[in-house]
Amino acid sequence: MEIKKNPKANLENYSKLFMQLGLVLALFVTYVAIEKKTFDRQFGDLGDVSMNADMEEEIPITERIEPEIPKTPPPPTPEKIEVVEDEKEVEETVIESTETDETEAVEVEEIVEVEEAEEVIEDVPFTIIEDVPVFPGCTGSKAELKSCFNKQMQRHFGKKFDTDLPNELGLSPGRKRIIMLFKIDRTGNIVDIRAKAPHPRLTAEAIRIIKLLPRMKPGRQRGKPVGVKYTLPMRIDVE
């Protein structure tokens, strides 16, 4: 008698279904494996670890033993000792002390004081002097004293000059020029008087007028009195 199988019990009919289910299951497992998140593994606190404890190494203390050096025996004592006298005499050097005794007198050379030469300032022109000579009666600042000095010099020449002299000399009509030069020394006196004029008598007249100037307060340069050179040009009219 032949046994017949139920067609529903035949598994070959479901092979395609099983294959599809296996494929779906494999894909699901793969997807889950890909989407799964992983975290770094954390370790607990290990506490303070001292690495020096293991690295320290005990070094045994060794003692250096130096070899003993054999001592040489002293030389034998001579049987007889001879004393030899020195023929040459040794001269002793005597070192004298350089310190002076309080009781001894010390000779000191006489100290000669040298006087410093006083700085001599040469004569300075009136135009560049720091402090101009002061004509008697002038006051004010440096500029005012300078202007006053020039005005007093012109006034002095106008008062003392002989106005009839040019006409008596027979000079040609016109304006004549007279130049007077002199110096006011360190004491305020008028010295080194010179003059230039078109006639010798006019020159002598100009020198006479300068000699009539009063004594003045001397000019000063860098705070020291100095000689001051002055030039006085004047013009006269001859008819």
Backbone hydrogen bonds, N-H to C=O, Kabsch-Sander energy under -0.5 kcal/mol:
donor,donor_aa,acceptor,acceptor_aa,energy
4,K,2,E,-0.5
9,A,6,N,-1.2
10,N,7,P,-0.9
11,L,9,A,-0.7
13,N,10,N,-0.8
14,Y,11,L,-1.5
15,S,12,E,-1.2
18,F,14,Y,-2.4
19,M,15,S,-2.2
20,Q,16,K,-2.0
21,L,17,L,-2.4
22,G,18,F,-2.4
23,L,19,M,-2.2
24,V,20,Q,-2.5
25,L,21,L,-2.5
26,A,22,G,-2.3
27,L,23,L,-2.2
28,F,24,V,-2.2
29,V,25,L,-2.4
30,T,26,A,-2.2
31,Y,27,L,-2.5
32,V,28,F,-2.5
33,A,29,V,-2.2
34,I,30,T,-2.0
35,E,31,Y,-2.4
36,K,32,V,-1.0
50,S,48,D,-0.5
51,M,49,V,-0.7
55,M,51,M,-1.4
56,E,52,N,-2.0
59,I,57,E,-0.5
66,E,64,R,-0.7
82,E,80,K,-0.6
84,V,82,E,-0.6
85,E,83,V,-0.5
91,E,89,E,-0.6
94,V,92,E,-0.6
95,I,93,T,-0.6
96,E,94,V,-0.7
104,E,101,D,-0.8
107,E,105,A,-0.6
108,V,106,V,-0.5
112,V,110,E,-0.6
113,E,111,I,-0.6
115,E,113,E,-0.6
121,I,119,E,-0.6
122,E,120,V,-0.5
124,V,227,G,-2.7
126,F,229,K,-2.1
128,I,125,P,-1.1
129,I,125,P,-0.8
131,D,220,R,-2.1
132,V,130,E,-0.6
134,V,217,K,-1.8
135,F,133,P,-0.6
138,C,135,F,-2.5
145,L,141,S,-2.8
146,K,142,K,-2.1
147,S,143,A,-2.2
148,C,144,E,-2.5
149,F,145,L,-2.1
150,N,146,K,-1.8
151,K,147,S,-2.0
152,Q,148,C,-2.4
153,M,149,F,-1.9
154,Q,150,N,-1.9
155,R,151,K,-2.3
156,H,152,Q,-2.3
157,F,153,M,-2.0
158,G,154,Q,-2.3
159,K,155,R,-1.8
160,K,156,H,-2.1
161,F,157,F,-1.9
163,T,161,F,-0.9
165,L,162,D,-1.1
168,E,164,D,-1.5
169,L,165,L,-1.4
170,G,167,N,-0.8
171,L,166,P,-1.1
174,G,238,V,-3.2
176,K,236,I,-3.6
178,I,234,M,-3.4
179,I,196,K,-2.4
180,M,232,L,-2.1
181,L,194,R,-2.8
182,F,230,Y,-2.0
183,K,191,V,-2.9
184,I,228,V,-2.7
185,D,183,K,-0.7
185,D,189,N,-2.3
188,G,185,D,-1.5
191,V,183,K,-3.0
191,V,189,N,-0.6
194,R,181,L,-3.1
196,K,179,I,-2.6
203,T,199,H,-1.9
204,A,200,P,-2.4
205,E,201,R,-2.1
206,A,202,L,-2.2
207,I,203,T,-1.9
208,R,204,A,-2.1
209,I,205,E,-1.9
210,I,206,A,-1.9
211,K,207,I,-1.8
212,L,208,R,-0.6
212,L,209,I,-0.9
213,L,210,I,-1.6
216,M,188,G,-2.3
217,K,134,V,-1.9
220,R,131,D,-2.0
221,Q,224,K,-3.0
224,K,221,Q,-1.5
226,V,219,G,-2.1
228,V,184,I,-2.3
229,K,124,V,-1.6
230,Y,182,F,-2.7
232,L,180,M,-3.2
234,M,178,I,-3.2
236,I,176,K,-3.0
238,V,174,G,-3.5
238,V,236,I,-0.5
239,E,237,D,-0.5
